[in-house]
Amino acid sequence: MAKEPIALILIMNKKEIGAINLLEKFKPYMVDAVKNLVKEGYINTKEEFDKILDGGFVQAIRIEDSDYKRLLRDDELVAATAMDVYKANYQVEPSEDVEILHYSKQTAPWGFDLFVAVMYSI
């Protein structure tokens, strides 16, 4: 049985973002981001995404510039960071599998660097 996506963790550079409302700023681009997650096979159906969004299983965090630069060099660190955020906010243990998409600020339509981590059920 395939693992079900259960949460999205958005990780951004605090230096780039400042104090803006991350989810509000990102909301107009959520459809395109989800299309990319589907294209990559990380989320399979609109229903899976709706369950994540409607259930409030989307977390957005800002991290310090020096820490973000370390994430850019290490996908395992991105996954570990997403896992820590998930475990701090939800009571359900996720799978150790974490899929990650990185959007560079040079090409992202929202104008800032972003990691989107998909968490899965066990």
Legacy VTK file of the C-alpha trace (Angstrom):
# vtk DataFile Version 3.0
C-alpha trace
ASCII
DATASET POLYDATA
POINTS 122 float
0.000 0.000 0.000
1.347 3.433 -0.953
2.053 5.923 1.780
-0.437 8.742 2.032
0.772 12.367 2.114
-0.339 13.861 5.422
1.267 17.314 5.691
3.187 20.046 3.912
5.985 21.919 5.634
7.037 25.196 3.975
10.532 26.344 4.934
11.733 29.843 4.099
14.684 32.117 4.765
13.779 34.611 7.494
16.151 37.203 5.993
14.264 37.144 2.653
10.756 37.005 4.089
10.800 39.339 7.054
7.559 39.544 9.000
5.051 39.016 6.173
2.266 36.453 6.541
3.831 33.507 4.718
0.720 31.472 4.023
-1.154 34.567 2.832
1.693 35.567 0.484
2.014 32.010 -0.842
-1.741 31.315 -1.189
-2.107 32.615 -4.799
0.638 30.197 -5.866
-0.553 27.137 -3.954
-2.288 25.637 -7.018
0.926 25.780 -9.062
2.949 24.317 -6.206
0.449 21.472 -5.849
0.634 20.812 -9.597
4.393 20.424 -9.199
3.899 18.049 -6.259
1.522 15.972 -8.407
3.883 16.088 -11.394
6.705 14.787 -9.192
4.431 12.062 -7.797
4.581 13.351 -4.212
0.805 13.902 -4.061
-1.423 11.770 -6.269
-4.884 13.309 -6.089
-6.653 16.586 -5.406
-8.424 14.796 -2.551
-5.084 14.079 -0.852
-4.156 17.746 -1.062
-7.610 18.903 0.092
-7.343 16.620 3.126
-3.985 18.206 4.036
-5.191 21.771 3.489
-8.645 21.375 5.050
-7.185 19.546 8.054
-4.748 22.361 8.766
-1.720 20.186 8.044
0.322 22.952 6.435
3.044 24.592 8.506
5.186 27.507 7.356
8.401 28.370 9.144
11.091 30.999 8.763
14.636 30.064 9.672
17.757 32.145 10.113
19.829 32.907 7.021
22.856 30.866 8.136
20.660 27.822 8.869
18.839 28.207 5.553
22.147 28.257 3.691
23.003 24.926 5.328
19.683 23.500 4.120
20.590 24.490 0.560
23.572 22.131 0.771
21.900 19.175 2.500
18.552 17.561 1.574
18.762 15.297 4.624
18.900 18.382 6.836
15.817 19.760 5.065
13.994 16.482 5.752
15.117 16.462 9.404
13.973 20.076 9.841
10.568 19.279 8.306
10.278 16.221 10.568
11.035 18.332 13.656
8.404 20.903 12.657
5.833 18.172 12.024
6.489 16.393 15.324
6.287 19.690 17.230
2.819 20.430 15.795
1.022 17.098 15.386
0.432 14.043 17.538
0.629 11.454 14.726
4.008 9.873 14.008
4.940 10.328 10.319
6.914 8.040 8.070
10.641 8.722 7.882
10.135 9.299 4.129
10.076 13.002 3.287
9.922 14.348 -0.261
11.321 17.804 -0.923
10.884 20.370 -3.673
13.126 23.425 -3.681
12.049 26.616 -5.422
14.786 29.157 -6.104
13.834 32.807 -5.661
15.257 33.476 -9.142
12.575 31.319 -10.782
9.742 31.145 -8.217
6.795 33.381 -9.148
6.348 34.426 -5.495
9.847 35.939 -5.431
11.426 34.149 -2.467
13.345 30.923 -1.896
11.213 28.048 -0.574
11.437 24.404 0.387
8.211 22.399 0.311
8.490 19.140 2.257
5.799 16.477 1.968
5.296 14.305 5.037
3.756 10.821 4.744
1.832 8.405 6.922
3.503 5.280 8.256
LINES 1 123
122 0 1 2 3 4 5 6 7 8 9 10 11 12 13 14 15 16 17 18 19 20 21 22 23 24 25 26 27 28 29 30 31 32 33 34 35 36 37 38 39 40 41 42 43 44 45 46 47 48 49 50 51 52 53 54 55 56 57 58 59 60 61 62 63 64 65 66 67 68 69 70 71 72 73 74 75 76 77 78 79 80 81 82 83 84 85 86 87 88 89 90 91 92 93 94 95 96 97 98 99 100 101 102 103 104 105 106 107 108 109 110 111 112 113 114 115 116 117 118 119 120 121
